[in-house]
Amino acid sequence: MIVGSNAPGFTANALINGQMKSISLSDFPGKWILLFFYSGDFSFV
C-alpha cells in the first residue's frame, strides 16, 4: 500500500478505554487515520 492512498474498508476489534469494541473504517469519514498493528502489544503473558 502506498502512503496517502485509501485503505480498503474493514471492521476490527479494538481496546478502547479498557473495553473491547468493534470499529470500522467507515466510523471515521473524511478523517486521516493512522493504522498501527503490533501483535505482541496486547499479550498478557
Secondary structure, 3 states (H helix, E strand, C coil): CCCCCCCCCCEEEEEECCEEEEEEHHHCCCCCCCCCCCCCCCCCC
